Amino acid sequence: MNRSLAALGMLVAAAAAGAPAPVIDASALKGALEQGTVKVANIERHLGPPDVPEGAFARGCRSWKLTEAQVLAFFARATAISPEELHTSFPVVPCQFSGAITIDGAPYTFSINAGHFGFIRGKPGEPVALFGCDAACKDLFRIDLSDGT
């Protein structure tokens, strides 16, 4: 199973059990973004799981581009959301970008899902900070589902 979606499932389960607050909160992230101390170390696209058969959706996911600057823009525009908000307001789709970032020099991993949400995590097992960004980020989620003809 894709590590990002597996982490999301663990996050929702942990939140239901009253897990501690995430290691990075929205205000700390916004402050670091304003100071320019958030850096994207790497980024890569993931398609699935589940396996996505070749077709319009798979082509659309491969057509979606997300640059380092757009990753920063997503987190700058996004708002913190709860696991309940994620579950009720954002679709989890098998198309996302994940990678590594540093915030004030500390390493984190991130994932941004085509369902208009993302998360940041410190070390494995630490709580995840969830962020959602619908209308304010619509320009970042341009996915072409045409068949190219």
VMD Tcl script that builds the backbone (N, CA, C; Angstrom):
set m [mol new atoms 447]
animate dup $m
set s [atomselect $m all]
$s set {name element resname resid chain x y z} {
  {N N MET 1 A 0.846 -1.183 0.000}
  {CA C MET 1 A 0.000 0.000 0.000}
  {C C MET 1 A 0.888 1.241 0.000}
  {N N ASN 2 A 0.491 2.238 -0.705}
  {CA C ASN 2 A 1.220 3.494 -0.762}
  {C C ASN 2 A 1.373 4.059 0.638}
  {N N ARG 3 A 2.586 4.480 0.987}
  {CA C ARG 3 A 2.846 4.962 2.346}
  {C C ARG 3 A 2.007 6.171 2.700}
  {N N SER 4 A 1.740 7.052 1.756}
  {CA C SER 4 A 0.964 8.251 2.061}
  {C C SER 4 A -0.467 7.915 2.439}
  {N N LEU 5 A -1.111 7.030 1.687}
  {CA C LEU 5 A -2.480 6.661 2.024}
  {C C LEU 5 A -2.522 5.823 3.295}
  {N N ALA 6 A -1.510 5.002 3.511}
  {CA C ALA 6 A -1.455 4.235 4.752}
  {C C ALA 6 A -1.302 5.175 5.940}
  {N N ALA 7 A -0.477 6.202 5.788}
  {CA C ALA 7 A -0.302 7.184 6.859}
  {C C ALA 7 A -1.600 7.921 7.135}
  {N N LEU 8 A -2.340 8.203 6.099}
  {CA C LEU 8 A -3.622 8.880 6.267}
  {C C LEU 8 A -4.578 8.008 7.068}
  {N N GLY 9 A -4.629 6.732 6.772}
  {CA C GLY 9 A -5.486 5.830 7.522}
  {C C GLY 9 A -5.081 5.745 8.981}
  {N N MET 10 A -3.767 5.701 9.239}
  {CA C MET 10 A -3.291 5.670 10.620}
  {C C MET 10 A -3.621 6.969 11.329}
  {N N LEU 11 A -3.551 8.080 10.617}
  {CA C LEU 11 A -3.871 9.379 11.208}
  {C C LEU 11 A -5.311 9.410 11.702}
  {N N VAL 12 A -6.231 8.993 10.857}
  {CA C VAL 12 A -7.645 9.017 11.229}
  {C C VAL 12 A -7.883 8.103 12.426}
  {N N ALA 13 A -7.251 6.938 12.428}
  {CA C ALA 13 A -7.410 6.023 13.562}
  {C C ALA 13 A -6.823 6.626 14.830}
  {N N ALA 14 A -5.662 7.250 14.735}
  {CA C ALA 14 A -5.028 7.860 15.904}
  {C C ALA 14 A -5.850 9.024 16.426}
  {N N ALA 15 A -6.413 9.826 15.524}
  {CA C ALA 15 A -7.221 10.972 15.949}
  {C C ALA 15 A -8.440 10.503 16.714}
  {N N ALA 16 A -9.021 9.409 16.278}
  {CA C ALA 16 A -10.196 8.883 16.965}
  {C C ALA 16 A -9.836 8.405 18.365}
  {N N ALA 17 A -8.579 8.023 18.562}
  {CA C ALA 17 A -8.136 7.544 19.866}
  {C C ALA 17 A -7.614 8.680 20.741}
  {N N GLY 18 A -7.760 9.934 20.297}
  {CA C GLY 18 A -7.313 11.072 21.099}
  {C C GLY 18 A -5.814 11.279 21.041}
  {N N ALA 19 A -5.218 11.186 19.876}
  {CA C ALA 19 A -3.779 11.333 19.708}
  {C C ALA 19 A -3.332 12.744 20.058}
  {N N PRO 20 A -2.049 12.910 20.387}
  {CA C PRO 20 A -1.531 14.246 20.694}
  {C C PRO 20 A -1.528 15.148 19.464}
  {N N ALA 21 A -1.331 16.427 19.700}
  {CA C ALA 21 A -1.315 17.409 18.614}
  {C C ALA 21 A -0.152 17.140 17.665}
  {N N PRO 22 A -0.301 17.527 16.393}
  {CA C PRO 22 A 0.785 17.336 15.426}
  {C C PRO 22 A 2.029 18.120 15.831}
  {N N VAL 23 A 3.187 17.686 15.310}
  {CA C VAL 23 A 4.445 18.348 15.636}
  {C C VAL 23 A 4.571 19.721 14.981}
  {N N ILE 24 A 3.835 19.965 13.929}
  {CA C ILE 24 A 3.829 21.288 13.294}
  {C C ILE 24 A 2.384 21.752 13.238}
  {N N ASP 25 A 2.128 22.937 13.763}
  {CA C ASP 25 A 0.756 23.435 13.694}
  {C C ASP 25 A 0.658 24.501 12.610}
  {N N ALA 26 A -0.554 24.872 12.285}
  {CA C ALA 26 A -0.790 25.792 11.170}
  {C C ALA 26 A -0.111 27.139 11.380}
  {N N SER 27 A -0.164 27.684 12.581}
  {CA C SER 27 A 0.430 29.010 12.794}
  {C C SER 27 A 1.948 28.955 12.687}
  {N N ALA 28 A 2.570 27.897 13.194}
  {CA C ALA 28 A 4.025 27.759 13.060}
  {C C ALA 28 A 4.416 27.603 11.598}
  {N N LEU 29 A 3.623 26.830 10.850}
  {CA C LEU 29 A 3.897 26.645 9.432}
  {C C LEU 29 A 3.764 27.958 8.679}
  {N N LYS 30 A 2.687 28.706 8.945}
  {CA C LYS 30 A 2.485 29.987 8.257}
  {C C LYS 30 A 3.628 30.947 8.567}
  {N N GLY 31 A 4.062 30.992 9.822}
  {CA C GLY 31 A 5.180 31.861 10.192}
  {C C GLY 31 A 6.454 31.484 9.464}
  {N N ALA 32 A 6.738 30.186 9.384}
  {CA C ALA 32 A 7.937 29.725 8.687}
  {C C ALA 32 A 7.848 30.024 7.196}
  {N N LEU 33 A 6.652 29.881 6.609}
  {CA C LEU 33 A 6.471 30.217 5.188}
  {C C LEU 33 A 6.720 31.695 4.959}
  {N N GLU 34 A 6.195 32.553 5.839}
  {CA C GLU 34 A 6.396 34.002 5.698}
  {C C GLU 34 A 7.867 34.379 5.831}
  {N N GLN 35 A 8.597 33.668 6.683}
  {CA C GLN 35 A 10.023 33.951 6.883}
  {C C GLN 35 A 10.903 33.301 5.819}
  {N N GLY 36 A 10.307 32.480 4.969}
  {CA C GLY 36 A 11.063 31.806 3.914}
  {C C GLY 36 A 11.915 30.655 4.411}
  {N N THR 37 A 11.543 30.063 5.551}
  {CA C THR 37 A 12.347 28.979 6.109}
  {C C THR 37 A 11.744 27.598 5.854}
  {N N VAL 38 A 10.818 27.509 4.895}
  {CA C VAL 38 A 10.284 26.211 4.465}
  {C C VAL 38 A 10.884 25.923 3.094}
  {N N LYS 39 A 11.557 24.805 2.978}
  {CA C LYS 39 A 12.218 24.430 1.728}
  {C C LYS 39 A 11.764 23.039 1.304}
  {N N VAL 40 A 11.447 22.879 0.027}
  {CA C VAL 40 A 11.089 21.574 -0.519}
  {C C VAL 40 A 12.386 20.879 -0.920}
  {N N ALA 41 A 12.664 19.729 -0.311}
  {CA C ALA 41 A 13.894 18.990 -0.602}
  {C C ALA 41 A 13.717 18.077 -1.813}
  {N N ASN 42 A 12.541 17.448 -1.933}
  {CA C ASN 42 A 12.245 16.625 -3.109}
  {C C ASN 42 A 10.747 16.459 -3.220}
  {N N ILE 43 A 10.331 16.073 -4.418}
  {CA C ILE 43 A 8.904 15.900 -4.700}
  {C C ILE 43 A 8.755 14.849 -5.792}
  {N N GLU 44 A 7.755 13.978 -5.634}
  {CA C GLU 44 A 7.469 12.991 -6.676}
  {C C GLU 44 A 5.981 12.685 -6.709}
  {N N ARG 45 A 5.499 12.342 -7.892}
  {CA C ARG 45 A 4.089 12.012 -8.102}
  {C C ARG 45 A 3.851 10.547 -7.784}
  {N N HIS 46 A 2.672 10.253 -7.246}
  {CA C HIS 46 A 2.257 8.877 -6.973}
  {C C HIS 46 A 0.874 8.665 -7.574}
  {N N LEU 47 A 0.713 7.562 -8.246}
  {CA C LEU 47 A -0.579 7.165 -8.807}
  {C C LEU 47 A -0.965 5.845 -8.160}
  {N N GLY 48 A -2.020 5.856 -7.343}
  {CA C GLY 48 A -2.458 4.665 -6.639}
  {C C GLY 48 A -1.953 4.705 -5.211}
  {N N PRO 49 A -2.209 3.731 -4.385}
  {CA C PRO 49 A -3.120 2.646 -4.624}
  {C C PRO 49 A -4.557 3.091 -4.437}
  {N N PRO 50 A -5.511 2.376 -4.817}
  {CA C PRO 50 A -5.360 1.105 -5.514}
  {C C PRO 50 A -4.811 1.343 -6.911}
  {N N ASP 51 A -4.407 0.255 -7.554}
  {CA C ASP 51 A -3.906 0.389 -8.918}
  {C C ASP 51 A -4.957 1.070 -9.775}
  {N N VAL 52 A -4.505 2.012 -10.562}
  {CA C VAL 52 A -5.410 2.763 -11.424}
  {C C VAL 52 A -5.229 2.256 -12.851}
  {N N PRO 53 A -6.293 1.696 -13.437}
  {CA C PRO 53 A -6.159 1.196 -14.809}
  {C C PRO 53 A -5.894 2.347 -15.767}
  {N N GLU 54 A -5.197 2.032 -16.836}
  {CA C GLU 54 A -4.913 3.055 -17.839}
  {C C GLU 54 A -6.234 3.615 -18.342}
  {N N GLY 55 A -6.288 4.906 -18.467}
  {CA C GLY 55 A -7.504 5.573 -18.918}
  {C C GLY 55 A -7.415 7.049 -18.618}
  {N N ALA 56 A -8.550 7.718 -18.679}
  {CA C ALA 56 A -8.582 9.173 -18.510}
  {C C ALA 56 A -8.050 9.608 -17.152}
  {N N PHE 57 A -8.405 8.906 -16.081}
  {CA C PHE 57 A -7.945 9.322 -14.761}
  {C C PHE 57 A -6.433 9.189 -14.637}
  {N N ALA 58 A -5.880 8.053 -15.078}
  {CA C ALA 58 A -4.427 7.855 -15.007}
  {C C ALA 58 A -3.703 8.904 -15.851}
  {N N ARG 59 A -4.218 9.177 -17.050}
  {CA C ARG 59 A -3.608 10.230 -17.889}
  {C C ARG 59 A -3.726 11.588 -17.216}
  {N N GLY 60 A -4.883 11.848 -16.606}
  {CA C GLY 60 A -5.085 13.113 -15.910}
  {C C GLY 60 A -4.120 13.290 -14.762}
  {N N CYS 61 A -3.921 12.244 -13.989}
  {CA C CYS 61 A -2.977 12.328 -12.872}
  {C C CYS 61 A -1.562 12.591 -13.387}
  {N N ARG 62 A -1.179 11.899 -14.455}
  {CA C ARG 62 A 0.157 12.132 -15.005}
  {C C ARG 62 A 0.288 13.533 -15.592}
  {N N SER 63 A -0.836 14.150 -16.000}
  {CA C SER 63 A -0.770 15.513 -16.562}
  {C C SER 63 A -0.690 16.585 -15.475}
  {N N TRP 64 A -1.059 16.223 -14.236}
  {CA C TRP 64 A -1.041 17.178 -13.130}
  {C C TRP 64 A 0.393 17.480 -12.745}
  {N N LYS 65 A 0.741 18.735 -12.762}
  {CA C LYS 65 A 2.079 19.179 -12.394}
  {C C LYS 65 A 1.999 19.936 -11.080}
  {N N LEU 66 A 2.925 19.686 -10.202}
  {CA C LEU 66 A 3.015 20.409 -8.945}
  {C C LEU 66 A 4.496 20.693 -8.704}
  {N N THR 67 A 4.861 21.957 -8.775}
  {CA C THR 67 A 6.255 22.359 -8.605}
  {C C THR 67 A 6.557 22.607 -7.124}
  {N N GLU 68 A 7.817 22.802 -6.824}
  {CA C GLU 68 A 8.204 23.130 -5.454}
  {C C GLU 68 A 7.513 24.414 -4.996}
  {N N ALA 69 A 7.464 25.414 -5.864}
  {CA C ALA 69 A 6.796 26.673 -5.514}
  {C C ALA 69 A 5.313 26.451 -5.258}
  {N N GLN 70 A 4.695 25.555 -6.012}
  {CA C GLN 70 A 3.274 25.274 -5.810}
  {C C GLN 70 A 3.023 24.491 -4.518}
  {N N VAL 71 A 3.960 23.654 -4.113}
  {CA C VAL 71 A 3.843 22.975 -2.820}
  {C C VAL 71 A 3.802 24.023 -1.712}
  {N N LEU 72 A 4.721 24.972 -1.769}
  {CA C LEU 72 A 4.752 26.043 -0.770}
  {C C LEU 72 A 3.476 26.877 -0.834}
  {N N ALA 73 A 2.994 27.146 -2.049}
  {CA C ALA 73 A 1.758 27.919 -2.204}
  {C C ALA 73 A 0.579 27.167 -1.596}
  {N N PHE 74 A 0.523 25.854 -1.787}
  {CA C PHE 74 A -0.568 25.075 -1.198}
  {C C PHE 74 A -0.587 25.256 0.315}
  {N N PHE 75 A 0.554 25.037 0.958}
  {CA C PHE 75 A 0.566 25.128 2.423}
  {C C PHE 75 A 0.382 26.560 2.911}
  {N N ALA 76 A 0.770 27.550 2.117}
  {CA C ALA 76 A 0.540 28.946 2.503}
  {C C ALA 76 A -0.941 29.300 2.452}
  {N N ARG 77 A -1.662 28.756 1.493}
  {CA C ARG 77 A -3.086 29.073 1.321}
  {C C ARG 77 A -4.008 28.155 2.121}
  {N N ALA 78 A -3.545 26.972 2.445}
  {CA C ALA 78 A -4.378 25.960 3.102}
  {C C ALA 78 A -4.674 26.334 4.550}
  {N N THR 79 A -5.714 25.723 5.075}
  {CA C THR 79 A -6.051 25.871 6.486}
  {C C THR 79 A -5.971 24.507 7.160}
  {N N ALA 80 A -5.696 24.522 8.442}
  {CA C ALA 80 A -5.647 23.271 9.199}
  {C C ALA 80 A -7.046 22.664 9.231}
  {N N ILE 81 A -7.113 21.353 9.065}
  {CA C ILE 81 A -8.390 20.646 9.131}
  {C C ILE 81 A -8.262 19.479 10.099}
  {N N SER 82 A -9.388 19.032 10.592}
  {CA C SER 82 A -9.425 17.868 11.479}
  {C C SER 82 A -9.600 16.605 10.643}
  {N N PRO 83 A -9.317 15.449 11.220}
  {CA C PRO 83 A -9.584 14.199 10.503}
  {C C PRO 83 A -11.050 14.074 10.099}
  {N N GLU 84 A -11.945 14.586 10.935}
  {CA C GLU 84 A -13.370 14.539 10.604}
  {C C GLU 84 A -13.663 15.392 9.361}
  {N N GLU 85 A -13.050 16.589 9.287}
  {CA C GLU 85 A -13.240 17.438 8.100}
  {C C GLU 85 A -12.682 16.763 6.859}
  {N N LEU 86 A -11.530 16.123 6.997}
  {CA C LEU 86 A -10.958 15.403 5.866}
  {C C LEU 86 A -11.948 14.348 5.383}
  {N N HIS 87 A -12.476 13.593 6.311}
  {CA C HIS 87 A -13.387 12.497 5.974}
  {C C HIS 87 A -14.669 12.987 5.302}
  {N N THR 88 A -15.199 14.120 5.754}
  {CA C THR 88 A -16.488 14.585 5.246}
  {C C THR 88 A -16.398 15.582 4.094}
  {N N SER 89 A -15.269 16.265 3.942}
  {CA C SER 89 A -15.214 17.370 2.981}
  {C C SER 89 A -14.222 17.210 1.840}
  {N N PHE 90 A -13.348 16.222 1.902}
  {CA C PHE 90 A -12.311 16.098 0.879}
  {C C PHE 90 A -12.252 14.668 0.359}
  {N N PRO 91 A -12.325 14.493 -0.969}
  {CA C PRO 91 A -12.208 13.142 -1.513}
  {C C PRO 91 A -10.753 12.676 -1.491}
  {N N VAL 92 A -10.526 11.448 -1.107}
  {CA C VAL 92 A -9.195 10.856 -1.156}
  {C C VAL 92 A -9.100 10.133 -2.501}
  {N N VAL 93 A -8.246 10.631 -3.370}
  {CA C VAL 93 A -8.104 10.039 -4.699}
  {C C VAL 93 A -6.686 9.497 -4.866}
  {N N PRO 94 A -6.502 8.494 -5.705}
  {CA C PRO 94 A -5.185 7.872 -5.853}
  {C C PRO 94 A -4.259 8.664 -6.776}
  {N N CYS 95 A -4.132 9.952 -6.507}
  {CA C CYS 95 A -3.265 10.826 -7.298}
  {C C CYS 95 A -2.717 11.885 -6.348}
  {N N GLN 96 A -1.407 11.858 -6.124}
  {CA C GLN 96 A -0.834 12.786 -5.165}
  {C C GLN 96 A 0.647 13.010 -5.428}
  {N N PHE 97 A 1.156 14.043 -4.815}
  {CA C PHE 97 A 2.582 14.325 -4.786}
  {C C PHE 97 A 3.040 14.216 -3.346}
  {N N SER 98 A 4.206 13.620 -3.144}
  {CA C SER 98 A 4.778 13.489 -1.814}
  {C C SER 98 A 6.256 13.839 -1.896}
  {N N GLY 99 A 6.820 14.132 -0.745}
  {CA C GLY 99 A 8.237 14.435 -0.726}
  {C C GLY 99 A 8.706 14.833 0.652}
  {N N ALA 100 A 9.838 15.496 0.659}
  {CA C ALA 100 A 10.464 15.941 1.902}
  {C C ALA 100 A 10.586 17.457 1.886}
  {N N ILE 101 A 10.358 18.046 3.058}
  {CA C ILE 101 A 10.550 19.477 3.234}
  {C C ILE 101 A 11.291 19.708 4.544}
  {N N THR 102 A 11.852 20.890 4.675}
  {CA C THR 102 A 12.398 21.309 5.955}
  {C C THR 102 A 11.641 22.562 6.381}
  {N N ILE 103 A 11.369 22.638 7.662}
  {CA C ILE 103 A 10.706 23.800 8.246}
  {C C ILE 103 A 11.616 24.286 9.356}
  {N N ASP 104 A 12.149 25.492 9.183}
  {CA C ASP 104 A 13.132 26.028 10.138}
  {C C ASP 104 A 14.277 25.041 10.343}
  {N N GLY 105 A 14.676 24.348 9.270}
  {CA C GLY 105 A 15.796 23.413 9.311}
  {C C GLY 105 A 15.451 22.005 9.769}
  {N N ALA 106 A 14.248 21.789 10.294}
  {CA C ALA 106 A 13.844 20.455 10.760}
  {C C ALA 106 A 13.212 19.670 9.612}
  {N N PRO 107 A 13.547 18.375 9.481}
  {CA C PRO 107 A 13.011 17.572 8.369}
  {C C PRO 107 A 11.585 17.087 8.624}
  {N N TYR 108 A 10.787 17.114 7.564}
  {CA C TYR 108 A 9.413 16.624 7.579}
  {C C TYR 108 A 9.131 15.963 6.244}
  {N N THR 109 A 8.084 15.171 6.193}
  {CA C THR 109 A 7.574 14.674 4.928}
  {C C THR 109 A 6.210 15.318 4.695}
  {N N PHE 110 A 5.820 15.397 3.431}
  {CA C PHE 110 A 4.529 15.978 3.090}
  {C C PHE 110 A 3.891 15.145 2.000}
  {N N SER 111 A 2.600 15.321 1.854}
  {CA C SER 111 A 1.863 14.756 0.741}
  {C C SER 111 A 0.729 15.710 0.414}
  {N N ILE 112 A 0.481 15.908 -0.869}
  {CA C ILE 112 A -0.642 16.721 -1.335}
  {C C ILE 112 A -1.448 15.849 -2.284}
  {N N ASN 113 A -2.703 15.620 -1.933}
  {CA C ASN 113 A -3.585 14.755 -2.684}
  {C C ASN 113 A -4.413 15.582 -3.659}
  {N N ALA 114 A -4.733 15.017 -4.807}
  {CA C ALA 114 A -5.550 15.709 -5.800}
  {C C ALA 114 A -6.944 16.026 -5.275}
  {N N GLY 115 A -7.312 15.481 -4.133}
  {CA C GLY 115 A -8.577 15.784 -3.478}
  {C C GLY 115 A -8.548 17.099 -2.717}
  {N N HIS 116 A -7.508 17.908 -2.919}
  {CA C HIS 116 A -7.366 19.255 -2.347}
  {C C HIS 116 A -7.013 19.257 -0.867}
  {N N PHE 117 A -6.299 18.249 -0.412}
  {CA C PHE 117 A -5.823 18.253 0.969}
  {C C PHE 117 A -4.387 17.765 0.996}
  {N N GLY 118 A -3.723 18.027 2.093}
  {CA C GLY 118 A -2.348 17.579 2.252}
  {C C GLY 118 A -2.046 17.351 3.713}
  {N N PHE 119 A -0.877 16.764 3.954}
  {CA C PHE 119 A -0.449 16.621 5.337}
  {C C PHE 119 A 1.051 16.751 5.447}
  {N N ILE 120 A 1.474 17.074 6.659}
  {CA C ILE 120 A 2.888 17.168 7.006}
  {C C ILE 120 A 3.104 16.284 8.223}
  {N N ARG 121 A 4.195 15.541 8.192}
  {CA C ARG 121 A 4.532 14.635 9.298}
  {C C ARG 121 A 6.007 14.809 9.633}
  {N N GLY 122 A 6.305 14.674 10.921}
  {CA C GLY 122 A 7.696 14.655 11.378}
  {C C GLY 122 A 8.241 13.256 11.214}
  {N N LYS 123 A 8.676 12.679 12.305}
  {CA C LYS 123 A 9.205 11.312 12.283}
  {C C LYS 123 A 8.062 10.309 12.149}
  {N N PRO 124 A 8.336 9.131 11.572}
  {CA C PRO 124 A 7.291 8.108 11.492}
  {C C PRO 124 A 6.699 7.852 12.875}
  {N N GLY 125 A 5.391 7.749 12.898}
  {CA C GLY 125 A 4.693 7.522 14.145}
  {C C GLY 125 A 4.249 8.787 14.855}
  {N N GLU 126 A 4.814 9.936 14.474}
  {CA C GLU 126 A 4.382 11.199 15.075}
  {C C GLU 126 A 3.072 11.641 14.441}
  {N N PRO 127 A 2.296 12.425 15.166}
  {CA C PRO 127 A 1.017 12.899 14.616}
  {C C PRO 127 A 1.211 13.707 13.334}
  {N N VAL 128 A 0.216 13.640 12.494}
  {CA C VAL 128 A 0.217 14.307 11.200}
  {C C VAL 128 A -0.591 15.593 11.301}
  {N N ALA 129 A -0.100 16.656 10.657}
  {CA C ALA 129 A -0.855 17.904 10.556}
  {C C ALA 129 A -1.581 17.884 9.214}
  {N N LEU 130 A -2.904 18.012 9.251}
  {CA C LEU 130 A -3.730 17.981 8.037}
  {C C LEU 130 A -4.086 19.388 7.589}
  {N N PHE 131 A -4.090 19.595 6.272}
  {CA C PHE 131 A -4.436 20.889 5.695}
  {C C PHE 131 A -5.349 20.673 4.503}
  {N N GLY 132 A -6.344 21.527 4.365}
  {CA C GLY 132 A -7.247 21.481 3.228}
  {C C GLY 132 A -7.248 22.824 2.522}
  {N N CYS 133 A -7.443 22.784 1.223}
  {CA C CYS 133 A -7.441 24.027 0.450}
  {C C CYS 133 A -8.260 23.817 -0.813}
  {N N ASP 134 A -9.493 24.301 -0.784}
  {CA C ASP 134 A -10.384 24.078 -1.913}
  {C C ASP 134 A -10.353 25.266 -2.868}
  {N N ALA 135 A -11.188 26.250 -2.667}
  {CA C ALA 135 A -11.308 27.373 -3.608}
  {C C ALA 135 A -10.011 28.171 -3.740}
  {N N ALA 136 A -9.310 28.393 -2.643}
  {CA C ALA 136 A -8.091 29.212 -2.684}
  {C C ALA 136 A -6.964 28.536 -3.463}
  {N N CYS 137 A -7.073 27.241 -3.692}
  {CA C CYS 137 A -6.005 26.496 -4.365}
  {C C CYS 137 A -6.420 25.901 -5.703}
  {N N LYS 138 A -7.572 26.295 -6.210}
  {CA C LYS 138 A -8.066 25.625 -7.420}
  {C C LYS 138 A -7.079 25.697 -8.577}
  {N N ASP 139 A -6.265 26.747 -8.651}
  {CA C ASP 139 A -5.279 26.846 -9.727}
  {C C ASP 139 A -4.164 25.806 -9.599}
  {N N LEU 140 A -3.977 25.236 -8.426}
  {CA C LEU 140 A -2.932 24.231 -8.216}
  {C C LEU 140 A -3.378 22.822 -8.598}
  {N N PHE 141 A -4.680 22.656 -8.808}
  {CA C PHE 141 A -5.241 21.331 -9.059}
  {C C PHE 141 A -5.838 21.226 -10.456}
  {N N ARG 142 A -5.140 21.734 -11.433}
  {CA C ARG 142 A -5.613 21.637 -12.819}
  {C C ARG 142 A -5.203 20.268 -13.370}
  {N N ILE 143 A -6.210 19.425 -13.504}
  {CA C ILE 143 A -5.977 18.057 -13.994}
  {C C ILE 143 A -6.778 17.887 -15.274}
  {N N ASP 144 A -6.087 17.522 -16.343}
  {CA C ASP 144 A -6.716 17.358 -17.646}
  {C C ASP 144 A -7.172 15.913 -17.800}
  {N N LEU 145 A -8.490 15.690 -17.801}
  {CA C LEU 145 A -9.039 14.350 -17.957}
  {C C LEU 145 A -9.413 14.019 -19.394}
  {N N SER 146 A -9.042 14.887 -20.341}
  {CA C SER 146 A -9.357 14.613 -21.742}
  {C C SER 146 A -8.514 13.454 -22.246}
  {N N ASP 147 A -8.940 12.890 -23.339}
  {CA C ASP 147 A -8.219 11.733 -23.887}
  {C C ASP 147 A -7.120 12.136 -24.850}
  {N N GLY 148 A -6.845 13.430 -24.977}
  {CA C GLY 148 A -5.765 13.889 -25.821}
  {C C GLY 148 A -6.122 13.994 -27.285}
  {N N THR 149 A -7.381 13.763 -27.628}
  {CA C THR 149 A -7.764 13.853 -29.045}
  {C C THR 149 A -8.461 15.155 -29.316}
}
mol reanalyze $m
mol bondsrecalc $m
mol representation Tube
mol addrep $m
